Amino acid sequence: MRSSSDAALFRQRAEAFGKDGPITHCLAAGVPAGELLAEPFKIVQTPGLTMMLYEENTTFRQVFTDGRKLLDDPRSAWMGYSVGKWEGDSLVVDTTGFNDRGWLDAFGHSHSEALHVTERFRRRDFGHIECKSQSTIPRFTPRCSP
């Protein structure tokens, strides 16, 4: 549930054209915003671990693909805590454990630490990866100050 203070914060961020966004302060864009930016990133796959190396601010993300489950109480982080598994030709990544300082997108939509992101990565053809993202924010409690 979004509050009027959250709506006001979003309006303020939108009117400022993102000048106070995390990346303007050399912080990670976060998830899913990192995949939405027009900045290149590399995906490196090893047995049990897939890494995403973002050129923006030299940020990285780890996706554990060794069969482990999401942690019950992960430490809050910009990129969250991610586990992945293969479903056919798609890598399905579940991420929780975010801090509440990131933005969902370049427009400044906020989220709480309860954010849960599910992404599906699929190689469409040579040089193109399709990424579908679904964000769930249970019991949303907005942070009122930027």
OpenMM code with the backbone's topology and positions (N, CA, C; nanometers):
from openmm import Vec3, app, unit

residues = "MET ARG SER SER SER ASP ALA ALA LEU PHE ARG GLN ARG ALA GLU ALA PHE GLY LYS ASP GLY PRO ILE THR HIS CYS LEU ALA ALA GLY VAL PRO ALA GLY GLU LEU LEU ALA GLU PRO PHE LYS ILE VAL GLN THR PRO GLY LEU THR MET MET LEU TYR GLU GLU ASN THR THR PHE ARG GLN VAL PHE THR ASP GLY ARG LYS LEU LEU ASP ASP PRO ARG SER ALA TRP MET GLY TYR SER VAL GLY LYS TRP GLU GLY ASP SER LEU VAL VAL ASP THR THR GLY PHE ASN ASP ARG GLY TRP LEU ASP ALA PHE GLY HIS SER HIS SER GLU ALA LEU HIS VAL THR GLU ARG PHE ARG ARG ARG ASP PHE GLY HIS ILE GLU CYS LYS SER GLN SER THR ILE PRO ARG PHE THR PRO ARG CYS SER PRO".split()
positions = [
    Vec3(0.0841, -0.1170, 0.0000),
    Vec3(0.0000, 0.0000, 0.0000),
    Vec3(0.0890, 0.1238, 0.0000),
    Vec3(0.0670, 0.2120, -0.0897),
    Vec3(0.1459, 0.3338, -0.1024),
    Vec3(0.0791, 0.4469, -0.0260),
    Vec3(0.1581, 0.5320, 0.0352),
    Vec3(0.1025, 0.6436, 0.1116),
    Vec3(0.1166, 0.7733, 0.0328),
    Vec3(0.0545, 0.8780, 0.0836),
    Vec3(0.0646, 1.0079, 0.0168),
    Vec3(0.2068, 1.0608, 0.0253),
    Vec3(0.2799, 1.0285, 0.1326),
    Vec3(0.4190, 1.0745, 0.1426),
    Vec3(0.5063, 1.0044, 0.0384),
    Vec3(0.4758, 0.8772, 0.0064),
    Vec3(0.5489, 0.8060, -0.0977),
    Vec3(0.5202, 0.8680, -0.2333),
    Vec3(0.3953, 0.9035, -0.2575),
    Vec3(0.3587, 0.9682, -0.3836),
    Vec3(0.4284, 1.1032, -0.3964),
    Vec3(0.4371, 1.1773, -0.2858),
    Vec3(0.5060, 1.3073, -0.2879),
    Vec3(0.6545, 1.2888, -0.3162),
    Vec3(0.7150, 1.1861, -0.2564),
    Vec3(0.8566, 1.1581, -0.2802),
    Vec3(0.8798, 1.1228, -0.4269),
    Vec3(0.7911, 1.0418, -0.4843),
    Vec3(0.8029, 1.0070, -0.6254),
    Vec3(0.7918, 1.1313, -0.7127),
    Vec3(0.6936, 1.2184, -0.6852),
    Vec3(0.6777, 1.3430, -0.7626),
    Vec3(0.8041, 1.4278, -0.7541),
    Vec3(0.8603, 1.4387, -0.6348),
    Vec3(0.9824, 1.5176, -0.6149),
    Vec3(1.0969, 1.4605, -0.6983),
    Vec3(1.1128, 1.3287, -0.6964),
    Vec3(1.2194, 1.2643, -0.7742),
    Vec3(1.1971, 1.2812, -0.9229),
    Vec3(1.0729, 1.2669, -0.9681),
    Vec3(1.0418, 1.2805, -1.1104),
    Vec3(1.0663, 1.4233, -1.1581),
    Vec3(1.0271, 1.5218, -1.0783),
    Vec3(1.0460, 1.6617, -1.1163),
    Vec3(1.1942, 1.6995, -1.1198),
    Vec3(1.2770, 1.6294, -1.0435),
    Vec3(1.4209, 1.6558, -1.0418),
    Vec3(1.4954, 1.5749, -1.1482),
    Vec3(1.4197, 1.5006, -1.2309),
    Vec3(1.4776, 1.4202, -1.3391),
    Vec3(1.5846, 1.3239, -1.2894),
    Vec3(1.5656, 1.2681, -1.1693),
    Vec3(1.6558, 1.1659, -1.1175),
    Vec3(1.7896, 1.2155, -1.0686),
    Vec3(1.8053, 1.3463, -1.0488),
    Vec3(1.9370, 1.3989, -1.0100),
    Vec3(1.9845, 1.3471, -0.8741),
    Vec3(1.8937, 1.2988, -0.7901),
    Vec3(1.9331, 1.2446, -0.6609),
    Vec3(1.9257, 1.0927, -0.6577),
    Vec3(1.9242, 1.0304, -0.7731),
    Vec3(1.9192, 0.8845, -0.7806),
    Vec3(2.0471, 0.8214, -0.7286),
    Vec3(2.0408, 0.6945, -0.6915),
    Vec3(2.1584, 0.6263, -0.6373),
    Vec3(2.2813, 0.6358, -0.7280),
    Vec3(2.2632, 0.6183, -0.8594),
    Vec3(2.3807, 0.6183, -0.9470),
    Vec3(2.4454, 0.7559, -0.9593),
    Vec3(2.3706, 0.8630, -0.9331),
    Vec3(2.4317, 0.9959, -0.9380),
    Vec3(2.5219, 1.0203, -0.8171),
    Vec3(2.5132, 0.9314, -0.7176),
    Vec3(2.5981, 0.9395, -0.5986),
    Vec3(2.6953, 0.8214, -0.5933),
    Vec3(2.7228, 0.7624, -0.7114),
    Vec3(2.8157, 0.6505, -0.7250),
    Vec3(2.7742, 0.5291, -0.6429),
    Vec3(2.6438, 0.5092, -0.6272),
    Vec3(2.5905, 0.3918, -0.5593),
    Vec3(2.5302, 0.2988, -0.6637),
    Vec3(2.5097, 0.1751, -0.6266),
    Vec3(2.4545, 0.0770, -0.7200),
    Vec3(2.3126, 0.1149, -0.7613),
    Vec3(2.2797, 0.0869, -0.8860),
    Vec3(2.1433, 0.1117, -0.9333),
    Vec3(2.0450, 0.0184, -0.8646),
    Vec3(2.0891, -0.0998, -0.8285),
    Vec3(2.0027, -0.1965, -0.7631),
    Vec3(1.9290, -0.2835, -0.8628),
    Vec3(1.8396, -0.3639, -0.8103),
    Vec3(1.7612, -0.4574, -0.8902),
    Vec3(1.6153, -0.4175, -0.8759),
    Vec3(1.5386, -0.4096, -0.9793),
    Vec3(1.5676, -0.4425, -1.1181),
    Vec3(1.6223, -0.3267, -1.2003),
    Vec3(1.6436, -0.2102, -1.1400),
    Vec3(1.6862, -0.0919, -1.2160),
    Vec3(1.8144, -0.1156, -1.2948),
    Vec3(1.9070, -0.1955, -1.2415),
    Vec3(2.0343, -0.2206, -1.3099),
    Vec3(2.0169, -0.2818, -1.4475),
    Vec3(1.9174, -0.3675, -1.4625),
    Vec3(1.8923, -0.4287, -1.5925),
    Vec3(1.8170, -0.3356, -1.6858),
    Vec3(1.7562, -0.2305, -1.6313),
    Vec3(1.6785, -0.1373, -1.7128),
    Vec3(1.7633, -0.0243, -1.7703),
    Vec3(1.8820, -0.0044, -1.7157),
    Vec3(1.9692, 0.1038, -1.7625),
    Vec3(2.0283, 0.0688, -1.8983),
    Vec3(2.0580, 0.1706, -1.9739),
    Vec3(2.1202, 0.1496, -2.1050),
    Vec3(2.2708, 0.1405, -2.0899),
    Vec3(2.3152, 0.0703, -1.9893),
    Vec3(2.4578, 0.0502, -1.9635),
    Vec3(2.4886, -0.0976, -1.9825),
    Vec3(2.6028, -0.1282, -2.0411),
    Vec3(2.6352, -0.2699, -2.0637),
    Vec3(2.6691, -0.3428, -1.9331),
    Vec3(2.6363, -0.4711, -1.9324),
    Vec3(2.6815, -0.5577, -1.8246),
    Vec3(2.7098, -0.6953, -1.8822),
    Vec3(2.7954, -0.7681, -1.8143),
    Vec3(2.8387, -0.8988, -1.8606),
    Vec3(2.7869, -1.0033, -1.7638),
    Vec3(2.7427, -1.1162, -1.8175),
    Vec3(2.7001, -1.2287, -1.7354),
    Vec3(2.8060, -1.3370, -1.7477),
    Vec3(2.8603, -1.3793, -1.6340),
    Vec3(2.9635, -1.4822, -1.6304),
    Vec3(2.9074, -1.6021, -1.5539),
    Vec3(2.9048, -1.7170, -1.6203),
    Vec3(2.8471, -1.8366, -1.5595),
    Vec3(2.9573, -1.9354, -1.5235),
    Vec3(2.9556, -1.9816, -1.3985),
    Vec3(3.0445, -2.0873, -1.3519),
    Vec3(2.9567, -2.1928, -1.2846),
    Vec3(3.0091, -2.3117, -1.2583),
    Vec3(2.9275, -2.4105, -1.1870),
    Vec3(2.8912, -2.3577, -1.0476),
    Vec3(2.7641, -2.3447, -1.0203),
    Vec3(2.7174, -2.3031, -0.8881),
    Vec3(2.7054, -2.1537, -0.8659),
    Vec3(2.7555, -2.0717, -0.9584),
    Vec3(2.7501, -1.9269, -0.9395),
    Vec3(2.7465, -1.8566, -1.0750),
    Vec3(2.6538, -1.7639, -1.0884),
    Vec3(2.6474, -1.6771, -1.2055),
    Vec3(2.6684, -1.5347, -1.1556),
    Vec3(2.7571, -1.4616, -1.2216),
    Vec3(2.7874, -1.3244, -1.1809),
    Vec3(2.7426, -1.2275, -1.2889),
    Vec3(2.6948, -1.1131, -1.2451),
    Vec3(2.6604, -1.0053, -1.3363),
    Vec3(2.7530, -0.8895, -1.3037),
    Vec3(2.8310, -0.8515, -1.4024),
    Vec3(2.9302, -0.7455, -1.3851),
    Vec3(2.8807, -0.6222, -1.4600),
    Vec3(2.8443, -0.5196, -1.3855),
    Vec3(2.7891, -0.3970, -1.4434),
    Vec3(2.9004, -0.2952, -1.4625),
    Vec3(2.9034, -0.2296, -1.5782),
    Vec3(3.0032, -0.1254, -1.6004),
    Vec3(2.9739, -0.0021, -1.5159),
    Vec3(2.8468, 0.0230, -1.4880),
    Vec3(2.8087, 0.1379, -1.4061),
    Vec3(2.8627, 0.1201, -1.2648),
    Vec3(2.9523, 0.2096, -1.2229),
    Vec3(3.0105, 0.2095, -1.0885),
    Vec3(3.0812, 0.0797, -1.0526),
    Vec3(3.1207, 0.0002, -1.1515),
    Vec3(3.1907, -0.1266, -1.1295),
    Vec3(3.1175, -0.2132, -1.0258),
    Vec3(2.9881, -0.2256, -1.0418),
    Vec3(2.9036, -0.3026, -0.9504),
    Vec3(2.8969, -0.4472, -0.9967),
    Vec3(2.8858, -0.5392, -0.9028),
    Vec3(2.8669, -0.6790, -0.9391),
    Vec3(2.7520, -0.7378, -0.8593),
    Vec3(2.7027, -0.8493, -0.9094),
    Vec3(2.5921, -0.9196, -0.8451),
    Vec3(2.6198, -1.0687, -0.8538),
    Vec3(2.5940, -1.1410, -0.7462),
    Vec3(2.6124, -1.2861, -0.7438),
    Vec3(2.4761, -1.3544, -0.7426),
    Vec3(2.4607, -1.4544, -0.8283),
    Vec3(2.3397, -1.5366, -0.8309),
    Vec3(2.3860, -1.6796, -0.8042),
    Vec3(2.3509, -1.7330, -0.6876),
    Vec3(2.3920, -1.8682, -0.6520),
    Vec3(2.3028, -1.9686, -0.7233),
    Vec3(2.3651, -2.0570, -0.8027),
    Vec3(2.2928, -2.1570, -0.8807),
    Vec3(2.3308, -2.2980, -0.8358),
    Vec3(2.3673, -2.3105, -0.7086),
    Vec3(2.4098, -2.4400, -0.6541),
    Vec3(2.2982, -2.5135, -0.5811),
    Vec3(2.1739, -2.4681, -0.5968),
    Vec3(2.0603, -2.5359, -0.5367),
    Vec3(2.0166, -2.4799, -0.4024),
    Vec3(2.0887, -2.3834, -0.3494),
    Vec3(2.0494, -2.3261, -0.2202),
    Vec3(1.9191, -2.2479, -0.2333),
    Vec3(1.8548, -2.2270, -0.1216),
    Vec3(1.7293, -2.1522, -0.1150),
    Vec3(1.7585, -2.0077, -0.0737),
    Vec3(1.6600, -1.9207, -0.0895),
    Vec3(1.6723, -1.7844, -0.0392),
    Vec3(1.6880, -1.7892, 0.1128),
    Vec3(1.7643, -1.6982, 0.1669),
    Vec3(1.7822, -1.6913, 0.3115),
    Vec3(1.6549, -1.6393, 0.3776),
    Vec3(1.6268, -1.6865, 0.4985),
    Vec3(1.5095, -1.6382, 0.5724),
    Vec3(1.5251, -1.4930, 0.6139),
    Vec3(1.6467, -1.4540, 0.6498),
    Vec3(1.6710, -1.3177, 0.6967),
    Vec3(1.8043, -1.2680, 0.6412),
    Vec3(1.8092, -1.2381, 0.5101),
    Vec3(1.9356, -1.1931, 0.4517),
    Vec3(1.9735, -1.0526, 0.4990),
    Vec3(2.1013, -1.0250, 0.4969),
    Vec3(2.1501, -0.8912, 0.5298),
    Vec3(2.1076, -0.7963, 0.4179),
    Vec3(2.0607, -0.6785, 0.4526),
    Vec3(2.0160, -0.5808, 0.3525),
    Vec3(2.1325, -0.5333, 0.2673),
    Vec3(2.1104, -0.5274, 0.1360),
    Vec3(2.2155, -0.4847, 0.0439),
    Vec3(2.1520, -0.4190, -0.0786),
    Vec3(2.2304, -0.3412, -0.1506),
    Vec3(2.1826, -0.2743, -0.2713),
    Vec3(2.1346, -0.3739, -0.3754),
    Vec3(2.2096, -0.4826, -0.3955),
    Vec3(2.1774, -0.5789, -0.5000),
    Vec3(2.0992, -0.6984, -0.4471),
    Vec3(2.0747, -0.7046, -0.3169),
    Vec3(1.9988, -0.8135, -0.2586),
    Vec3(2.0771, -0.9435, -0.2546),
    Vec3(2.0081, -1.0514, -0.2238),
    Vec3(2.0646, -1.1859, -0.2188),
    Vec3(1.9885, -1.2690, -0.3212),
    Vec3(2.0612, -1.3272, -0.4174),
    Vec3(1.9971, -1.3929, -0.5321),
    Vec3(2.0309, -1.5407, -0.5419),
    Vec3(1.9281, -1.6198, -0.5735),
    Vec3(1.9462, -1.7604, -0.6089),
    Vec3(1.8797, -1.7818, -0.7440),
    Vec3(1.9362, -1.8728, -0.8220),
    Vec3(1.8822, -1.8962, -0.9547),
    Vec3(1.8735, -2.0430, -0.9877),
    Vec3(1.7892, -2.0735, -1.0865),
    Vec3(1.7760, -2.2101, -1.1365),
    Vec3(1.7358, -2.2021, -1.2831),
    Vec3(1.7661, -2.3075, -1.3553),
    Vec3(1.7311, -2.3132, -1.4962),
    Vec3(1.5947, -2.3766, -1.5135),
    Vec3(1.5096, -2.3117, -1.5915),
    Vec3(1.3811, -2.3665, -1.6339),
    Vec3(1.3822, -2.3631, -1.7855),
    Vec3(1.4109, -2.4772, -1.8455),
    Vec3(1.4268, -2.4831, -1.9907),
    Vec3(1.5458, -2.3989, -2.0323),
    Vec3(1.5247, -2.3044, -2.1236),
    Vec3(1.6345, -2.2190, -2.1696),
    Vec3(1.6387, -2.0845, -2.0968),
    Vec3(1.5686, -2.0731, -1.9838),
    Vec3(1.5650, -1.9480, -1.9075),
    Vec3(1.6300, -1.9646, -1.7706),
    Vec3(1.7106, -1.8675, -1.7324),
    Vec3(1.7638, -1.8607, -1.5970),
    Vec3(1.6643, -1.7796, -1.5154),
    Vec3(1.6055, -1.8413, -1.4136),
    Vec3(1.5076, -1.7755, -1.3273),
    Vec3(1.5781, -1.7378, -1.1978),
    Vec3(1.5785, -1.6088, -1.1666),
    Vec3(1.6517, -1.5565, -1.0513),
    Vec3(1.5529, -1.4954, -0.9523),
    Vec3(1.5590, -1.5409, -0.8269),
    Vec3(1.4796, -1.4838, -0.7178),
    Vec3(1.5732, -1.4055, -0.6276),
    Vec3(1.5334, -1.2830, -0.5933),
    Vec3(1.6180, -1.1965, -0.5119),
    Vec3(1.5364, -1.1316, -0.4012),
    Vec3(1.5906, -1.1379, -0.2803),
    Vec3(1.5358, -1.0690, -0.1638),
    Vec3(1.6536, -1.0068, -0.0897),
    Vec3(1.6280, -0.9447, 0.0247),
    Vec3(1.7373, -0.8917, 0.1058),
    Vec3(1.7872, -0.7560, 0.0601),
    Vec3(1.6981, -0.6717, 0.0123),
    Vec3(1.7364, -0.5387, -0.0339),
    Vec3(1.7369, -0.4384, 0.0812),
    Vec3(1.8158, -0.3332, 0.0648),
    Vec3(1.7962, -0.2188, 0.1544),
    Vec3(1.6831, -0.1351, 0.0944),
    Vec3(1.6393, -0.0337, 0.1642),
    Vec3(1.5253, 0.0458, 0.1144),
    Vec3(1.5699, 0.1757, 0.0482),
    Vec3(1.6983, 0.1822, 0.0098),
    Vec3(1.7509, 0.3061, -0.0479),
    Vec3(1.7525, 0.3064, -0.2007),
    Vec3(1.7322, 0.1898, -0.2619),
    Vec3(1.7362, 0.1817, -0.4071),
    Vec3(1.6070, 0.2296, -0.4711),
    Vec3(1.6126, 0.2470, -0.6006),
    Vec3(1.4953, 0.2850, -0.6790),
    Vec3(1.4583, 0.1666, -0.7671),
    Vec3(1.3304, 0.1495, -0.7921),
    Vec3(1.2861, 0.0429, -0.8815),
    Vec3(1.3169, 0.0754, -1.0273),
    Vec3(1.3237, 0.2042, -1.0587),
    Vec3(1.3451, 0.2466, -1.1970),
    Vec3(1.4076, 0.3854, -1.1975),
    Vec3(1.4343, 0.4373, -1.3153),
    Vec3(1.4975, 0.5683, -1.3284),
    Vec3(1.4054, 0.6828, -1.2879),
    Vec3(1.2771, 0.6556, -1.2717),
    Vec3(1.1810, 0.7596, -1.2347),
    Vec3(1.1768, 0.7851, -1.0853),
    Vec3(1.2320, 0.6939, -1.0059),
    Vec3(1.2371, 0.7160, -0.8618),
    Vec3(1.1334, 0.6431, -0.7804),
    Vec3(1.0699, 0.5405, -0.8368),
    Vec3(0.9763, 0.4610, -0.7565),
    Vec3(1.0543, 0.3917, -0.6452),
    Vec3(1.0091, 0.4069, -0.5233),
    Vec3(1.0797, 0.3496, -0.4086),
    Vec3(1.0272, 0.2104, -0.3767),
    Vec3(1.0955, 0.1443, -0.2836),
    Vec3(1.0525, 0.0123, -0.2370),
    Vec3(1.0971, -0.0047, -0.0923),
    Vec3(1.0478, -0.1083, -0.0296),
    Vec3(1.0860, -0.1383, 0.1086),
    Vec3(1.1875, -0.2526, 0.1090),
    Vec3(1.2352, -0.2880, 0.2261),
    Vec3(1.3268, -0.4014, 0.2381),
    Vec3(1.2570, -0.5339, 0.2110),
    Vec3(1.1248, -0.5344, 0.2053),
    Vec3(1.0486, -0.6563, 0.1786),
    Vec3(1.0386, -0.6876, 0.0288),
    Vec3(1.1023, -0.6072, -0.0559),
    Vec3(1.0984, -0.6287, -0.2009),
    Vec3(1.1450, -0.7695, -0.2358),
    Vec3(1.0717, -0.8342, -0.3258),
    Vec3(1.1093, -0.9649, -0.3814),
    Vec3(1.1007, -0.9516, -0.5333),
    Vec3(1.2132, -0.9745, -0.6008),
    Vec3(1.2192, -0.9620, -0.7466),
    Vec3(1.2432, -1.0998, -0.8068),
    Vec3(1.1633, -1.1338, -0.9074),
    Vec3(1.1843, -1.2558, -0.9851),
    Vec3(1.2140, -1.2133, -1.1279),
    Vec3(1.3270, -1.2610, -1.1792),
    Vec3(1.3681, -1.2267, -1.3158),
    Vec3(1.3839, -1.3541, -1.3973),
    Vec3(1.3559, -1.3423, -1.5242),
    Vec3(1.3766, -1.4523, -1.6183),
    Vec3(1.4676, -1.4020, -1.7298),
    Vec3(1.5857, -1.4615, -1.7415),
    Vec3(1.6819, -1.4265, -1.8458),
    Vec3(1.6822, -1.5376, -1.9501),
    Vec3(1.6687, -1.4989, -2.0773),
    Vec3(1.6690, -1.5957, -2.1870),
    Vec3(1.7457, -1.5368, -2.3047),
    Vec3(1.8366, -1.6163, -2.3590),
    Vec3(1.9111, -1.5718, -2.4767),
    Vec3(1.8190, -1.5841, -2.5979),
    Vec3(1.7788, -1.4691, -2.6506),
    Vec3(1.6864, -1.4648, -2.7641),
    Vec3(1.7569, -1.5066, -2.8923),
    Vec3(1.8765, -1.4534, -2.9128),
    Vec3(1.9610, -1.4894, -3.0259),
    Vec3(2.1007, -1.4363, -2.9947),
    Vec3(2.1932, -1.4524, -3.0860),
    Vec3(2.3294, -1.4078, -3.0614),
    Vec3(2.3320, -1.2577, -3.0334),
    Vec3(2.3848, -1.2203, -2.9176),
    Vec3(2.3984, -1.0803, -2.8823),
    Vec3(2.2787, -1.0180, -2.8137),
    Vec3(2.1702, -1.0943, -2.7912),
    Vec3(2.0503, -1.0381, -2.7285),
    Vec3(1.9993, -1.1290, -2.6169),
    Vec3(1.9773, -1.0695, -2.5010),
    Vec3(1.9186, -1.1415, -2.3890),
    Vec3(1.7874, -1.0737, -2.3534),
    Vec3(1.6854, -1.1540, -2.3384),
    Vec3(1.5551, -1.1054, -2.2964),
    Vec3(1.5480, -1.1179, -2.1442),
    Vec3(1.5067, -1.0108, -2.0784),
    Vec3(1.4936, -1.0122, -1.9327),
    Vec3(1.3531, -0.9679, -1.8954),
    Vec3(1.2814, -1.0547, -1.8256),
    Vec3(1.1493, -1.0198, -1.7740),
    Vec3(1.1606, -1.0132, -1.6230),
    Vec3(1.1041, -0.9100, -1.5645),
    Vec3(1.1180, -0.8876, -1.4210),
    Vec3(0.9813, -0.8652, -1.3578),
    Vec3(0.9612, -0.9262, -1.2416),
    Vec3(0.8389, -0.9053, -1.1645),
    Vec3(0.8791, -0.8690, -1.0229),
    Vec3(0.8277, -0.7570, -0.9739),
    Vec3(0.8600, -0.7095, -0.8389),
    Vec3(0.7367, -0.7215, -0.7508),
    Vec3(0.7570, -0.7762, -0.6313),
    Vec3(0.6513, -0.7882, -0.5327),
    Vec3(0.6986, -0.7195, -0.4059),
    Vec3(0.6142, -0.6327, -0.3512),
    Vec3(0.6502, -0.5614, -0.2292),
    Vec3(0.5406, -0.5853, -0.1258),
    Vec3(0.5503, -0.6960, -0.0495),
    Vec3(0.4477, -0.7199, 0.0521),
    Vec3(0.4594, -0.6204, 0.1667),
    Vec3(0.3466, -0.5844, 0.2242),
    Vec3(0.3441, -0.4957, 0.3407),
    Vec3(0.4310, -0.3724, 0.3182),
    Vec3(0.4107, -0.3039, 0.2060),
    Vec3(0.4943, -0.1897, 0.1712),
    Vec3(0.4811, -0.0775, 0.2730),
    Vec3(0.5954, -0.0380, 0.3269),
    Vec3(0.6011, 0.0757, 0.4183),
    Vec3(0.7039, 0.1715, 0.3613),
    Vec3(0.6613, 0.2809, 0.3006),
    Vec3(0.7557, 0.3706, 0.2343),
    Vec3(0.8459, 0.4438, 0.3322),
    Vec3(0.9624, 0.4749, 0.2842),
    Vec3(1.0550, 0.5583, 0.3581),
    Vec3(1.0284, 0.7002, 0.3154),
    Vec3(1.0014, 0.7877, 0.4062),
    Vec3(0.9523, 0.9210, 0.3711),
    Vec3(1.0624, 1.0221, 0.3414),
    Vec3(1.1837, 0.9981, 0.3783),
    Vec3(1.2901, 1.0947, 0.3490),
    Vec3(1.3875, 1.0346, 0.2510),
    Vec3(1.4363, 1.1115, 0.1535),
    Vec3(1.5295, 1.0587, 0.0531),
    Vec3(1.6659, 1.0295, 0.1112),
] * unit.nanometer
topology = app.Topology()
chain = topology.addChain("A")
for resn in residues:
    res = topology.addResidue(resn, chain)
    for name in ("N", "CA", "C"):
        topology.addAtom(name, app.Element.getBySymbol(name[0]), res)
